[in-house]
Amino acid sequence: DCEWPTDATVLSIGGHMHEHGTSYEVDYVKADGSTERIYEIDPWAEENRDFPVLENFGEGELEVEAGESFRTYCNWYNATESLLSFPDEMCTTFVVAFPLETALSCVLGKYTD
């Protein structure tokens, strides 16, 4: 989960995995604790790695408040004998939103510089 540090208007959301991905979901966790699925790619296709599917929202269609969060779920199928790890596989959600004073990067629930 990545909590929003400020109120924002979300314009687009997308996901990134590599060829082992099978499905990708993002839920919007609202202040009241309810959730809404806002992004879902099932099944994940290998071409999504380089050409991600975007979910676009009109201005005012997806307004998030500080403290609300997005929860990402990534699923993989590993047919190899090895453990999958970065950079061979990953799970990254990206969001276009405004107004933000700087770009935000949230890793494992913590914002980084």
Contacts in CASP RR format, 6 or more apart in sequence:
PFRMAT RR
TARGET T0000
AUTHOR 0000-0000-0000
METHOD contacts of the structure
MODEL  1
DCEWPTDATVLSIGGHMHEHGTSYEVDYVKADGSTERIYEIDPWAEENRD
FPVLENFGEGELEVEAGESFRTYCNWYNATESLLSFPDEMCTTFVVAFPL
ETALSCVLGKYTD
1 29 0 8 1.000
1 69 0 8 1.000
1 70 0 8 1.000
1 71 0 8 1.000
1 109 0 8 1.000
2 69 0 8 1.000
2 70 0 8 1.000
2 93 0 8 1.000
2 106 0 8 1.000
2 109 0 8 1.000
2 111 0 8 1.000
3 66 0 8 1.000
3 67 0 8 1.000
3 68 0 8 1.000
3 69 0 8 1.000
3 109 0 8 1.000
4 64 0 8 1.000
4 65 0 8 1.000
4 66 0 8 1.000
4 67 0 8 1.000
4 68 0 8 1.000
4 69 0 8 1.000
4 70 0 8 1.000
5 66 0 8 1.000
5 67 0 8 1.000
5 104 0 8 1.000
5 111 0 8 1.000
6 66 0 8 1.000
6 100 0 8 1.000
7 63 0 8 1.000
7 64 0 8 1.000
7 65 0 8 1.000
7 66 0 8 1.000
8 63 0 8 1.000
8 64 0 8 1.000
8 97 0 8 1.000
8 98 0 8 1.000
8 99 0 8 1.000
8 100 0 8 1.000
9 59 0 8 1.000
9 60 0 8 1.000
9 62 0 8 1.000
9 63 0 8 1.000
9 64 0 8 1.000
9 97 0 8 1.000
9 98 0 8 1.000
9 99 0 8 1.000
10 57 0 8 1.000
10 62 0 8 1.000
10 63 0 8 1.000
10 64 0 8 1.000
10 95 0 8 1.000
10 96 0 8 1.000
10 97 0 8 1.000
11 56 0 8 1.000
11 57 0 8 1.000
11 58 0 8 1.000
11 59 0 8 1.000
11 96 0 8 1.000
11 97 0 8 1.000
11 98 0 8 1.000
12 54 0 8 1.000
12 55 0 8 1.000
12 56 0 8 1.000
12 57 0 8 1.000
12 95 0 8 1.000
12 96 0 8 1.000
13 26 0 8 1.000
13 38 0 8 1.000
13 39 0 8 1.000
13 54 0 8 1.000
13 55 0 8 1.000
13 57 0 8 1.000
13 70 0 8 1.000
13 93 0 8 1.000
13 94 0 8 1.000
13 95 0 8 1.000
13 96 0 8 1.000
14 26 0 8 1.000
14 39 0 8 1.000
14 52 0 8 1.000
14 53 0 8 1.000
14 54 0 8 1.000
14 55 0 8 1.000
14 93 0 8 1.000
14 94 0 8 1.000
14 95 0 8 1.000
15 24 0 8 1.000
15 26 0 8 1.000
15 39 0 8 1.000
15 41 0 8 1.000
15 48 0 8 1.000
15 52 0 8 1.000
15 53 0 8 1.000
15 92 0 8 1.000
15 93 0 8 1.000
15 94 0 8 1.000
16 48 0 8 1.000
16 49 0 8 1.000
16 52 0 8 1.000
16 90 0 8 1.000
16 91 0 8 1.000
16 92 0 8 1.000
16 93 0 8 1.000
16 94 0 8 1.000
17 24 0 8 1.000
17 44 0 8 1.000
17 48 0 8 1.000
17 49 0 8 1.000
17 74 0 8 1.000
17 76 0 8 1.000
17 89 0 8 1.000
17 90 0 8 1.000
17 91 0 8 1.000
17 92 0 8 1.000
18 49 0 8 1.000
18 88 0 8 1.000
18 89 0 8 1.000
18 90 0 8 1.000
19 46 0 8 1.000
19 49 0 8 1.000
20 76 0 8 1.000
20 77 0 8 1.000
20 78 0 8 1.000
20 84 0 8 1.000
20 88 0 8 1.000
20 89 0 8 1.000
21 44 0 8 1.000
21 74 0 8 1.000
21 75 0 8 1.000
21 76 0 8 1.000
21 77 0 8 1.000
21 89 0 8 1.000
22 42 0 8 1.000
22 43 0 8 1.000
22 44 0 8 1.000
22 75 0 8 1.000
22 76 0 8 1.000
22 77 0 8 1.000
23 40 0 8 1.000
23 41 0 8 1.000
23 42 0 8 1.000
23 43 0 8 1.000
23 44 0 8 1.000
23 73 0 8 1.000
23 74 0 8 1.000
23 75 0 8 1.000
24 39 0 8 1.000
24 40 0 8 1.000
24 41 0 8 1.000
24 42 0 8 1.000
24 44 0 8 1.000
24 48 0 8 1.000
24 72 0 8 1.000
24 73 0 8 1.000
24 74 0 8 1.000
24 75 0 8 1.000
24 91 0 8 1.000
25 37 0 8 1.000
25 39 0 8 1.000
25 40 0 8 1.000
25 41 0 8 1.000
25 42 0 8 1.000
25 72 0 8 1.000
25 73 0 8 1.000
26 37 0 8 1.000
26 38 0 8 1.000
26 39 0 8 1.000
26 40 0 8 1.000
26 70 0 8 1.000
26 71 0 8 1.000
26 72 0 8 1.000
26 73 0 8 1.000
26 93 0 8 1.000
27 35 0 8 1.000
27 36 0 8 1.000
27 37 0 8 1.000
27 38 0 8 1.000
27 70 0 8 1.000
27 71 0 8 1.000
27 73 0 8 1.000
28 35 0 8 1.000
28 36 0 8 1.000
28 37 0 8 1.000
28 38 0 8 1.000
28 62 0 8 1.000
28 64 0 8 1.000
28 68 0 8 1.000
28 69 0 8 1.000
28 70 0 8 1.000
29 35 0 8 1.000
29 68 0 8 1.000
29 69 0 8 1.000
29 70 0 8 1.000
29 71 0 8 1.000
30 36 0 8 1.000
30 68 0 8 1.000
31 65 0 8 1.000
31 67 0 8 1.000
31 68 0 8 1.000
35 71 0 8 1.000
38 55 0 8 1.000
38 62 0 8 1.000
38 70 0 8 1.000
39 55 0 8 1.000
39 93 0 8 1.000
41 48 0 8 1.000
41 53 0 8 1.000
44 75 0 8 1.000
52 94 0 8 1.000
64 97 0 8 1.000
70 93 0 8 1.000
70 95 0 8 1.000
72 91 0 8 1.000
72 93 0 8 1.000
74 91 0 8 1.000
76 84 0 8 1.000
76 89 0 8 1.000
78 84 0 8 1.000
104 111 0 8 1.000
105 111 0 8 1.000
105 112 0 8 1.000
105 113 0 8 1.000
106 112 0 8 1.000
END
